[in-house]
Amino acid sequence: MKSKFSRMLSVLLVLSILIGSFVLTGYSSSQEPEARAKQIVQTMTLDEKISQMIIPSIRTWNEENITDINAVPQISEALRRHQYGGLCLFRHNITGNEQITRLLHDLQENNRNIEGVSTHIPYLTSVDEEGGIVIRLTSGTRMTGNMAIGATSDAENNAEITGMIIGEEMSAVGFNTDFAPDIDVNSDPNNPVIGTRSFSDDPNTVAALGISYVKGLEKSNIIAAYKHFPGHGDTDVDSHIGTPSVEKTYDELKETELVPFKAAIDAGADMIMTAHITYPLIDEEKTFGDGVTKGFYPATMSHKMITDILRTDLGFNGVVVTDALEMDAIGNSGIVPGGTNYVEYSVNIAKEVINSDVDLLLIPLDMKNEEAIAFYDGYISGIASKVESGEISQDTIDESVTRILTLKLKYGIMYDDETPDIEKKVADSITTVGSREHHDAEIKMAREAITVVKNEGNTLPVSKDTKNIFVLGRQSTDANTLQYVVNELKKNNYIADDANINIDYYYDSSADVQLHYPDDMKEKISSSDIVIGLSYANNNSALDKENPQYIGVSSAIEDTHAAGGKFILLSSNLPYDAAIFTDADAIVLAYMGFGLGTDPTEKTDSGTGMKAMNANIIAAMETIFGANKPQGHLPVNVPEVKENSDGTLIYGDTYLYNRGFGITD
């Protein structure tokens, strides 16, 4: 009897091991993803668990872009040393549809060939593909950007369509995770990093549009990461280069910044990305790495912000991912010991991050050379030492890995060992990414977004009989899009064939003197009936009277009016410059100034689709010349601009244009 019982135990043990190493989607349909994830975690080594919590990037190798891992065997081998939770790719890694499809396939295949692991766990293949000014698939469809979506009348539907198109293109090439949408509330006009990435300065609008955007992504089974918790919209420092601080109480945060995150959690959010921002009025003071300096940890590594507020108060049980840990707000800030040893420093950062209940450590370092490869070996072993010493709880590690695997199971990422048909995948990517159907939806949305806030003397639309027109771009490359749309407007009889049209620019970033405003351009502007000038508001540089943009646009307005012409301001980014250049006869808002260097007729590498152009400026120029009727409404309040006693400009406390305003036909 005892022998028979022992044999039964042996059989059960073998079955348990087989089940534990079985890679799926072949788990029982009756078994919940979390229960299955817990089973897998029990079979994993500590190295495997910690590696699953890390997402490196592989932008370059010895300063050469990585677009084919088969050409960089050092990277292939390095990625097989540890079974990482995922990889984050950037524009450096993408040259075209077929190329990125094959790269993502090869990365998963390389991961599949890791030897000696208890369970094969595919990557989260992640990318920042927000749309608008933040895209990586330059062979795809840029879309209008979030603030332009917020300007449309059918904003929730447009947000969902945007997520759907971006999701279809990501899925077609092999991405499964999008670090989007941005649900920051852009309440500070001086914000240098969010801006048009935000839907609005109204938290309820941001919440509704963020949720709709994710509905679109999920139609292609793309994991969305709402960002940047607890909110990056009321900052005037870019956390890539410094540490922003928000002087708000918890109650104040709950009234604005946390509204979209609470709504997203209630709607079933699966992943949230943290922000490297400090909250002195909420958080607990810490002693920094030098043992003397006191201050506050960024939210990314704050127990108060993540465990107490996000997990407990807001009830989020999904995956929390950091913003990139290599960013200066954390990577070079000296807030923990080990500043002279990057591995030691990074491990100490990781300890605080993990103990704050964050699950995924995003890009502690770009895997760019042999030194960086060695860093990851030391990083993982260093975190393991913290677990073994009790500085990081084993339970905390297990809980994080369980959440990560639960997410992968939910989205079917834990597929079986059958190799996908790469040729079919390539064919799908070629027909999907940058397709005519997607670009048609993009331009339709852009036309709905264009907002007119001023039109004195019926300056708009410009008469097709106007003979002398000057278009003043911001940079020389803007002419690629501007010339295209001028040609199209001529072709469709909105501009006369014999009209004299000049296209030039006022800002030269490569020159010693960045202002480009020579005498011959001044003469052409002065002899024009209509001058259209592009401005680009981004943080408080738009208020700087010494900035080439301020000088260039102001000079063009003055010269135009002195000669009896009319000036149309085409605001190509944030709409706050509508309050700076108030002397313009008409003001048209487009909400995006990126991508003008891409000719809208430029084909993708496959020749079947169009590259990531700027539809917003096309739609704005169409509106100026009457080919599109203005339909948009401001998604943000535009404050008045005041002049200080010393002549400097600042945004005031009253509004020149209120949210919801827009002149429509």
N, C-alpha and C positions, 0 to 999 in steps of 0.2 A: 504493500500500500504506500509506504514511504517512497519507494523507488518510482512508482507510477506518478506520485505527486511531484517528485523532483523533475521527472521528465516533462510533466505539464508546465512546470515553472520555466524550464529551459526553452520549451516551444514558445511560451508567452514572451520570454525575454527576447528571443530572436525576432518574433513578430514586431515587438515594440521597437527594436532597433531599425527593422526594415521600414516601419511606418514613419519613424523619426527622420529617416534619410530620404523618404519618398518625396520627389519634387513634382509639383503639380501646376496646372489647375486640377489635378486628379485627386483632390481631397473630397471626402464625402460631402455631398450636397446638403446633408442633414447636419453637418458640423459647422458651427459658427467660425468665422475667420479668427476671432480672438482665441478660442479654444485650441484651434489648430496651431496658431502662432505660439501659444504657451508650450505645446508639445515640442515644437521645433527648438525653441529656446533652451529647453532642458537638455538637448543633445549637443549644444554648441559649446565650444571652448571660450575662455575669457577673451583671447585674441580675436576670435570670430565675432563675439558680441561687440567689442569695442570698435572693431573695423566696420561693423554694420552701422555704427553711429557716426561715421565720417564720410563726408563727400568732398573729395579733392577736385581740383581743376587741372587740366592739362593743356593750357593755352599754347605754350611754346616749349621747344627743346633746344637749348643753347641758342636762344633768340630766333629760331625758325619756327613758324607756325606749324602746329601739328594738325594735319588733315588726313593722315593715313598712318595708323599705328604700326602697320606692317613695315613702314619705312623707318620706324624708330623702335628697334627691338628692346632698347633700354626701358622704354615706357611699358611695352607689353609685359616684360618680365617683372617690372616693379608693381604693376597692377595685379599680377598673380601672386605676389608675396602675401597680400592680405585681401580678404574678401570684403571690399568696401561696400557701404550701403548704396552708394550711387556715385555719379560723376556729374559735374556741372560744366557745360560747354559754353564757349563764347564765340564771337564773330571770328576770332583767330582760327577756329576749327572748321569754318564753313566757307566753301567756295561755290557750291552749287547743289542742286537737288540730288543728283545721283551720288555725288561725293559724300554728302552728309549722311545719306541713307546707308551707304556702304560702311562709313566710319562707325555709325551707331551699331550696325549689325556686327562689325568686327569687334567692337568693344564688348558687347554681350557674349560673343563667341569666345573671346579671350578669357572672360570671366568664367565661362562655362568650363574652361580647361584648367582651372585651378585644381591642383591635386591635394588630396589629404583633408579636404573639408568635410565636416559632418553632414552638411546639407548644401546643395547648390542653391544660391539665392541671387537671382538677377538684380541688376542695377535699377535704381531710380535714375533715369536719364533726364536730367533737368536742364533748364535754360530760362533766362529772363526774356520772355516773349510777351511783353505787355501790350504791344501795339503802340503806334505813335512814335515818340522819340526813343523808346527803348525796344529795340528788336535785334535779333541775331540772324534770323533767316532773311538775309538781304535779297535772296532769290524768290522771296515770297511776297505776301500782301501786307503792307505796312499798317493799313487801317488808319483811322483818323486821330487816335489818341483819346484818352478818357475825358478830358475837358471838353473836347468837341462833341463827344457823345452826350455829355451833360447839357450842351447847348441846343440839342434837338428836341422837338416836341414829343417825339415817340422814343424817349431816351431809354426806357427799360427794354423795349424790343430791340433797339439798336445795340444796347450793351450785350444782349444775348446773341445777336447775330455776330457781333465782333468776337465774342468768346467762341462761337461755333466755327467761324472761319479760321481763327488762329488755332483752335483745337484740331480741325481737320488737317491743316498743314503740318502741325507738329506731329500728329499721329502718323501721317503719311510717310514721314521720313524716319520715324522710330523714337521720337521723344515720348515720354509718358508723364512728365512732371513739369508744370509751368509755375515759376515763381511770380505769379500774378493771380489776382489783380491787386493793384495798389488801391487800398481803401483809406489812405490818409486824407484828412479834411484840410484842404489848403487854405488855412485861415490867416496866413502871414504872406503878404505880397512880396516880401523880401526873401522868401524861401528859395534857397539856391539849388535844391536837389529834387523837389517834388513837382511843384508847378503844374504843368498841363498833364502830368501823370495822374493827377487827382481829378475825380469827376466834378467836384464842386466844393464850395466852402460851407455847404449845408450838410450836416451829418446824416440826416435822414435820407437825403438824395443819394449821398455816397453809399449808404447801406443798401438801398434798393438797387442801385445800378451795379454794385459789386456782386450782389447775390445773383442778379440776372446774367452778368458776365460769366460767372461760374457755371450756371445752368448750361450755357453754350459750350464751355470747355468740356463739361461732363458728358455731352452728347457724343464726344469722340473718346470717352474714357480717359480723359486727361486729369491728373491730380492737380488741383489748384492750391496755391499757397497765398492766403490773404496776408497782406503786409502793409505797413511795418509796425507791429504792435510795440507799445501802446499808442503810437501815432507820431508821424514825422512831419505833419503839416504845419505845425506852429513853431518852426525852428528857422533860424537864420544862419546856421552852420551846416555844412555838408559833412556827414559822418564818415565819408570816405577820406577826408583830410583833417578832421578835427572831431571833438566830442561836443555835440549839441546838448544844451540843458534847457529843460522846460520848467518854468517857475509857476507851476499850477498845483493846486490841492487835488486830492482824490475826487472830491465832489465836483470840482471844475472839470476834471478829466472825464468824469462820467457824463457830463452834459454835452461834450463835443467829441473828443478823440475816441472814447470807448464805445460810442453809439454804434458805429458800423461793425465793430468786432463783436459786440454782444448780439447784434442782429445776425451776423454770419454764423456765430456759434449756434444760435437758436435754429438756424436754417440747415444745420448739419455739417458745418465746416470740418474738413478732414485734416488740414494743415494750416498753421499760422507761422509767419516769419517774424522774428523779433527785430527791434531797432536798437542801435547803439546810442541810446539817448539817456541822460541822467534826469532824475526827478527829485531834486533836493527837498521839496516840500512834502514828499510822500515817503521816500526811501530812508534807509538807515545809513549813517555816516560810517565810512570804512577808513582804515589806515592803509595807505598804498605801499607799493613794493619797496620803497626806500626806508620804510619803518617810521617815517616822520610825517610826510604829507598826508593830510586827511581830505577826504572827498567822498564821492558817491560812485558806485558801480553803474555802468550802463545797464539798461533794462535786460539786455541779453544775458547778463550774469547776476541778475538781482533776484534773490529768493522772494523778496517782497512783491516784485512786479510779476514774476512768472508763477510761482507757487501760490502765493496768497491771493493775487488779483486774477490772473488769467485762469489758473486751474480751479481755485476754490470759489472766488466770488462770481466769476463769469461762467464757471462750470465747463471749461474746455477739457475734454479727455482725449483729444486727437494728438497728432504729431506736431511738436514745436521744433522749428528749424531756425538756427541763427542766421542773421545776415552774415556776409563774409567776414570771417574772423581775422583775415589779413588786413582789413581796413584800418586806417590809422586811429580811429576812435578806440580801438582795442589793441590792434597789433603792435603799435609803437607808443602806447600811452604810459607804460611803466606802472600800471595800477596793481600789479602783483609782483612778488619777488622773482628774480631770475632775468632781469633785463639785459644782462650781458651774455646770456645763453638763451638763444631763441627757443630751443627745444624745452628747456626747463621752464622758461617764461610761458610758453604755449601750453604746457602741461598744467601749470598752475591756473592759467585762464580756463582750461577745460574743466578742471576740478570745480571751479565756481559755477561754470555754465551748467555742468551736469547736476550738481547739487541744487541748482535752482529749478530743476525739473525740465530742462531742455533736452530734446532727444537727438537731434542731428547737428553735428558740428560742420558747418559749411566753410570750406576752403581755409583751413588753417594756414596753408601755404600752397602756392602754385607749384605743381610737380614739374619743374622746368629744367632741372639738371641733376647730376649725381648727388650733390649736396642736399637737394630737396628730397630725393628718394631716401637718403639716410635719415633725414629729418622725420619722415613718417614712421620709419622703424623705431626710432627713439621716442616719438610721440605716443605711439600705441603702447610700447612697453612701459613708458612713464605713467600713462593713465592706468595701466594694469597694476603697477606698483602702488598707486594711490588706492586702488580697490583692495589689494592684498593687505595694505596697512590699515584699512578701515576709514581712510579719509574720504573715500567715495563708497557708498553702500552698494553691495552686490545686488540688493533688491532694487535699487534705483536703476542700475544698469539693465537688469532683467525687465523691469517695467518699460524702459525706453525701447529696448529691442522688441519686446512684445507689441508695442504700439506700431513700430516701424513695419514689422512683418504682418501685422493685422491689416495695415494699409495696403501693403503689396498684395496680400491675398484678396482683399476687397476689390482691387482693380485688376485682378487676373494677371499680375506681373509674375507670379510664381508659376510660370508655365512649365511644361514637361521638357524632356530632353530632345524633342524633335526640333531640328534646325529649321527656322522659317525659310520660305522660298524667297531668297534675296532678289532674284530677277523680277519676280512679281512685285515685290516691295518697291524696287527701283521704278518699275513702270507706273505704279500707283502714284509715287511721289512726283514723277514728271508731269502727269496729267492733273494733279491736284494743286501743287504748290505754285502760287502765282497765276492761277487760272483766270480766264476771262470772266467767268461767273463771279469769282471773288472780287476782282477789280471793279466789276460793274456795281456790286453791292457797296464797295468802298466809296466810289465817287458819288453814288446816290446819297450815302450818309454824309459825306463831306458837304454836298450841296445843301442838305438840310441844316447843317451846323452853322454855316456862314452867317455872321451877325453884324448888322449895321447899327451903330449907335449914334451916328451923326450924319446928316445930309443937308447941309445948308445950300440954299439956292438951287435945289434940284441938281446938284452936281452928279448924282447917280440917277439912272445909269448914264454913262458917257455916250454922247451922241455918236452914231456911226459915221457922221460927217466930219468929226474932229480930225484935223489934218496933222497936227504936231503933238506927238505924245512921247513922253520920256518915262521909262520905267527904271527906277533906281533900286537895284537889288542891294542886299547886304554884302554878299561876297561874290567873287567872279563866277563861281560855279553855279550860282543861282540862275544864270542865263540859260542853263540847260532846260529847266522847267519853264522859265518865263518866255523864252523864244518859242517853245513848243505851243504854249497856250495862245500866244499872239498869232501864230500861224493858223491854229484851229479857229480862232475867232475871225480871222480874215476869211478863211475858207467858208465859214458859215454866215458871212456877211454882217458880222457885228462890228467889224473894223473895216474901213474902206481900203481897197487894194492900193490906192495911191497915198495912203497915210504915211507920214514920215515918223517912224518909230525908232527911238534909240533905247538901248538897254545897257546899263552900266552898273557900277557898284561903288560903295563908299568905304568899305572896310577891308584892309589887306593885312591879314594876320602874319604874313611872312615878311613883310617889309619893316624896315627900321622905324619909319613913320607910318603908322597903321591907318591913318586917315587918308583915303583916296578921294580927293576932290579937286582935280586940276582945273585950270582956267578954261580949257576947251569944254569940259563937262558943265561947268558953271554957265557958259554961254549957251549950250544946248538946252539946259534947264530953263534959262531965262527966256528962250525963244519958243518954249512949248506952251500949248494951250492947256494941256493936262499933264501933271506930273504925279506918278504913282510911286510912293516910297515905302519900302519894306522896313519895318522896325522889328526888333527882337528883344522883348523884355525878359530878363532872367535875373533874379535876385535884385539887389539895389544898384547894380551897374547901370541900369537904365536911367537912374536918377543922377548919374555922375556927369556933370557938365564938361568934364575933361575927356570923357569917353568918345572915341571916334563916332560911335552911333549917334550920340546926342548932338555932336557938332555937325555930322553929315546930314541928318534928317532936319535939324533946325535950320541949317544953311539952305537946304533945298526948299523948305517952306518959305523962308524969307526971300530967296531969289525968285521963286515962282510968283509970289504975291507982288513983289516989286515990279514985275513985268506984266502984271494983269492976268496971270494964269490962275488955275485952280489946282490945289494940292489934295491928293487922296492918300491918307495913311492906311497902309495895309499892315495891320498888326499880325505878325507871323508866329507869335508864341503866346506868352501870357497877355491877357487883355488890359493889364494895368497901365500900359503905355498910352492908352486912350486918354488918360488923365495927365499925361506929360506933354503930348504934342496937341494941345487943345486948339491951336490955330489952324489945324488942318480943316479944309472945307468939308471933307467927308472922312469917316473912319469906319473901316471894315475889319472885322476880326476873323482870323482863320485858325488860331489855336495850335498851329504847328509850323515850325520853320526848318525842320530837319529833312534831309533827303532831296533837296532841290537840285543837287548835283547829278542825280539819276535822271537820264532822259526817259520820259514816260513811254517812249516807244521801244525802249531797250528790252530785248528778249532775255529770258533765262538761258542757262547753258544748254537746255534741251530744245530751245526754240519754240516751245509750245505755250509758254506763259510769259508774264511780264515781271520785271524786277520790282523791288520795293520802292516805289516812287512816292511823291508827295501829292496826294489828291486834294488836300485842303487848299493849297495855293492855287491850283487849277480852278477849283470851285470859287475861290475868292475873286480871281480875275474874271471868271465868267459872270459873277454877280456885278462887278464893277461895270462891265460892258453890256449888261442886260440879257445875257444868255441864261442867267439863273436868277430867280426872284429870291430876295433875302427872306429866310424863314426862322433863323436862329434867335435865341434869347440868352442873355448872360447867365452862366451857371455860377458866377461869383459876383460879389459886390466889388465895385471899382472905387477905391477911395480917392478923394481929391489930393492933389499934390500941392504942398505948401513950401514956401521959400523961407529959410531961416535968415536971421539977421546977417549971417556971414555969407549969404548967397547960395548955400547948399540947399538941396531939395530933399524933402521927406514926404512920405505918405501921411495924410492927416487922419483925423478921427471921423470925418463925415464923408459921405459917399457922393461922387459925381454921377455915377450910374449905379442903379440898384439891381441886384440879382433879379432876373426875369425880364429885364428891359431889352427891347430890340425893335427896331423899325422894320416893319414887314409890309409887303405889298399884298 
